[in-house]
Amino acid sequence: MAKIVNTVLGPVSSDALGKTYIHEHILFGYPGYQGDMTIAPFDWDGSLKLCIDVIKPLMDEYGLKTAVDATPNECGRDVLFMKAVSEATGLNIIPASGYYYEGEGAPAYFKQRAGMTDIIPDVLEIFRTETTKGIEGTDIKAGVFKVASSKGEITPYEEVFFKAAAKVSSEEGIPIITHTQEGTMGPEQADLLIAAGADPKRINIGHMGGSTDIQYHLEVLSKGVYISVDRCGLQGLVGCPWDNVRMMVIAALCAAGYADRIMLAHDCAIKWLGRPLPIPEEAFPLVENWNWRNVFENIVPGLKKLGVSDEQINLMLVENPKRFFGY
């Protein structure tokens, strides 16, 4: 049964999502970029053109129809810019409400408040407001929660956001996507969210492509959740394996009957906020395919060579996101 999904242009039917990238970023800035805007101000018009130039060909050539923008609240999330991109391209963009993991997020604000009050009601108020009324004074509502944990642990700070997302998800039916640092803590994330009230069918454990251990993937899948291999093209950095290894894992999981629980994406920002990242020349081969074209141009053909069927690919790109948002 179809369900209404919040996008930056308003509600759409889950049946209308089509080919979907489950975890991407239109804009992304590590907290602190705001302090560098004298030197690196945000160029709205130039950034909009860049996004159009990336997105429109993918829609025309490959039929991309929807992207989940997983940008956390403190990392440059800009729903009005997302709206402009959606209006210019026709892409459905589903915005998130959530916070990044402690090591690269902005914990100081809530940590300072936590010294004087219980912050769980604060976070619940944010999540409820952004999914039912609107984000930052707009009528644009979040269509998904984004929560994140550290490498090898879920810190007490991070746990607050997991619990709050689970509670509001159980109240409003908003699904949850996660960030696993270097592919760790997948089972623990699933257990925490489910114990806090979230429905497994509304949970997607992210960045699972960071692990090449099939048994680890099966352990996460045993929780009844979805997983996503969503850093395609990011290779040899932050614990990411090469794409050829990722594809072997995906193919093995499909052969084991789990194609109906896997989703795909890149976790790639079209526009980084602040100064351009100073990538060393020797690292170029590690990121040369880290872009929004990689899934269609390299991953899908590679999976087919490994025996993954067109039906299974359609599950990962179309049917699974539709069920994830439509359940």
N, C-alpha and C positions, 0 to 999 in steps of 0.2 A: 504494500500500500504506500503510495507516494506521501511525502511529507514536505512541508514548507521549509526551505532553507534560507537563512539570512545571507544576502550578498550586499555589496556596497551600493547596488542599485535597487535594493529592496528584495522582498521575498520571491523565490522561484521554487518550482516543484523539484523534488529530488530526481524525478524522472527526466528533467531537462538538463541535468548536469553534463551528460555526455563524457567525452574523454577528459579525465581529470588528473592533474598533478596534485598530490595530496599534501605536499610540504614544500613551498617555495617562498620567496620574498621579492616583493616589488622594490622596496627600499629596506635597507638595514644599516644601523649604525651602532657600534659598541658604545655603551654608556660613557659619556665624556666627550663624544664628538661635538656636542653642543658648545663646548668651550673653545672649539677650534673654528667656529663659523666666521670669525673675522677674516681668516685666511682662506677658508674653504666653505663659502656660503652655499646654500642649496639653490641650484639653478632649476626652477620649476619647469620652464619651457624646454630647456635642453634635456632634462631628465624625462619629461613626458615623451619627447621625440624618440629618445633611446628606448623607452619601454614599448612604444608603438612599433619601432623597427625590429624589436626582438619578438614581440607577441604576434603581430598580424601575420607574418609569414608562416608561423607554426599553425595558426588557425586555418589559413588558406591551403597549406600544403599537406597537413597531417590531421586536421580536424580537431585540434585542441579546443576545448570549449570552456573549461573551468580550471581555476587554480585556487588552492587554499593558501592564503598569505599567513604564514605562521609567525609573523613578526610580533614579539612580545611588546607589552605596553611601553617598556622603558628603552626599547631599542630602535626608536625611530618610526614606530607605527604611525601612519598618516592616512586616515581613512578618506579624507577629502582628495588626496592625491590618487589613492586607489580608485576612487569614484571617477576621477578624470580619465584615468587609464582605461577603466571599464567602458566609459562612454565613448572613448575614441577608438576602441578595438572591438567591442562586443563581447569580450571575455567576461565570464562570470568570475568575480573575485570574492571569496569568502574570507572575511577578516576574523582575526582571533582576539580573544581576551585572555591575557595570561602574563606570566613573568618568567624570565630566563633563569638559568641555574646560578647558584651563588657565586661561583668563581668568575663569571663573565657578565653577570647581571648587575643590578643596582641595589644591593641589600641594605645600604646605609640608611635609607629613608625609613624602611619598615623596622630595621634593627633598632634605630633610635626610638621609634614609637613603642616597640616591644618592651623597652626598658621601663615604660610608664603605663602601658595598657595592654590588654589582650588584642592582638591584631587580627585574629580570625574574623571577628565581626566586620572589621574594615575591609578585608579581602572579599568576604561574602557580599558586602554591599557593592563593591566594584563589579564583581562577576554578575550579580543579579541585575544591576542597572545597565551594564553594557550589553547584556543579552536580551533584555526585555524593553528597555527604553531608548538607549542609544549611547554612542561613544563620544565623549568629550563635547557634549552639547549639541551633537548632531542627532538626526533620526536614524543614523546608520547603526545597525545592531550587529554584534558579533555572532557568527554562525558556528564557532567552534572554540573550545578552550585549548590553550597551549600551556603545558607545564613541563618542567625540566629538572633533571637531577645531575649530580656531579659524578665524576668517574669513581666507580666502586662504592658509592654511598648516596643515600638520600639524606641531606642534612636537615636538622630541625627547621631551619628557615624554609627550605624547599618543601618540606612536608606540609606546611601550612597551605600552600597553594594547591597541592595535590588534594588535600582534604576538602578545601573550599570548592574546587572544581567538581569533585565527585558529588558533593552535596547539591550544588546548583544543577549539575547534569541530571541528577535523579529527580529534581523538581521540574525542570524545564525541557528535558530531553535533548539538551545540547551535547553533541559528542565531544570527545577529548582526544587530542593528539599530544604526543610527548616527545621530548628530546632526551635521548640516552647518550651520555657523554662517552664516546668511543665504544658505543654499543653495549655498555654495561648497565646492570640493574633493571633489565627488562622484566624478569619475573617479579622482582620486588616492587617495581612500579605498578604492575598489574594487580598484585596482591593488595597493595595499599589503596589503590583506587576502588577496587571491588569491596574491600572491607569498609570503606567510607561511603558506600552506597551506589557507586556507579555500576551501570549494566555493562558486562563484558562486551556486548555487541556494539556499544558506543565508545569503546576504547581502541585507539590505535597506538601501539608502541613503536616509536620512531627510531630512525637511524640504526635499524637492526642490521643493515649491511656492514656495520662496523665489526661484526663478528662473522667468522667463517666456520664456526662450530655448529654443525647441524643439530646436535643434541640440545644445544642452548636454544636454538630457534624452536625446536619441538617443545621444549619446556615452557617457553613463552606462549606458544600456540595452544598448549594444553589448558591454559587459563580461559580459553574461549574468546580471546581478543583477536583483533587484526594486528598485523605488523606491516611496516613499510620499509622498503629498501629505497631510501630517499636522499642519498648523497651520491647518486650516480655521477661519475666524472671527477669527483674529488678523491684522489688516489695517493696513497703513501703519506698522507698527512692526517693529523688528529686520529690516528688509529685506523684509518680507512684502508682497506685492501684495494688491489687493482680491480678494475671493472670485470676482467675476464674471470676472476675468482668469484666476485659477487654473482655473476651470471650463472656460474656452476652451482652456487648455493640455491639461487632461485629455481633453477631447473630441477635440482634434487628435491626441493620442497614441492614443486608442481608435480613431479613424478610420484611423490608420496601422498598426493591428494589434497594439497593445501593451496592450490591456486585461487580458491575462493576466499582466502584470508590475507592476501598480499596486495599491497599498493605500491606505486612507484613515483619517484620524483627526484629532484636534484639538491634541494636545500640551497639553492643558488640565488643570490641577490642580483637583480638586474642593475641596480644602482646602489653603491656603497656611499653612505653619508660620511662627510668629513673628507680628509685627503685620501687620494688613491692608496691602496695597500702597496707597500714597497716590496713586491715579490722578487726574490733573488732569481737571476736568470736560470740557475740550475734547477729551480723549482717549476719552471714553465711546463715541462712535460707532465708534471703531476696534476696540473690544473687545465691543460689545454682543452680537455673535453668537459670541463665543469661549466656547462651552460645549458640553457633550456632546450637545446636541440638534441642533446645526447641520447635521451631515452628513445626518441623516434628514429634517430639516424644510426645509432650504434647498439643500444641495449636490446631493442626489439629484434633487429636482424640477428644479433648474437644469440639471443634466446631461441629463436627459431632454428638456428643451426644446431643447438643443443637438444632439439626435440620438443620444445615448448610449442604448443599448438596455437593457432589463431584464436580459438575459443578461450584458451587459458589467458592469452594476452588481453583479450577483451574483458575477461573477468577482472584482471588487475588494474586496467585503465578505466573501465566503464562501470561494470556491474558492481564491483566491490565498493567503490565510492558511493554509488547510488544507494546501495543497501546500508552502508555506514551512516549516511545522512538521512536515509528514508525510513530506518527502522522505527 
